[in-house]
Amino acid sequence: MKNQINRFRQSLLLLGLLLITVSYSQAQGGIQGIDAATTQVKGFFAGGVNLMYAIGAIVGLVGAVKVFNKWNSGDPDTGKVAAAWFGSCVFLVVVALVLQSFFG
């Protein structure tokens, strides 16, 4: 009985060492993981830039309609509203360009 328990312990120890060896041999290096993540981010980034341009176009259209409505109603602060909407559109375009140049 004691001999069987010792064999069982030895086989468990051997199995554990085997699993540890296999897991270490299949692990990839950190640089390969970073390169893979960089490639994936660059792949998704072109679509993200196009999305930012589309959002900028929508914001510009909404802003133009709001400014036009304020101008037609005779609101005195139309210039402030126009500058704010124009600034937000320029910000979106500049951010997209800066990010595109950063990520290439």
Residue, then its C-alpha position, 0 to 999 in steps of 0.5 A: m500500500k505504501n509503495q503504491i502511494n509513493r508511486f502515485r506521488q512520483s507520477l503526480l510530481l512527474l506530471g506536474l514537471l511535464l506540464i510546467t516544461v510544456s507551458y514554458s516551451q510554448a510561451q512566446g517572448g514579450i517582444q513578439g506580443i508587443d509587435a503583434a499588438t502594434t500590428q493590430v492597433k495599426g490595422f484598426f487605426a485607419g478605420g478609426v481615423n475615417l470614423m473621426y472624419a465622419i464624426g467631424a462632418i456630422v458635427g459640422l452639419v449639425g453646427a451649421v444648422k444650429v448657427f443658421n437657425k440662430w442667425n435667422s432668429g436674430d440671436p446676437d451671439t451667433g458669432k460665438v456659436a459659429a466659432a464654437w462649432f467650427g473650433s470643435c470640427v477643426f479639433l476633430v480633424v487636427v486630432a485625427l491628423v496628429l494620431q495618424s502621423f503618430f501611429g503611421 
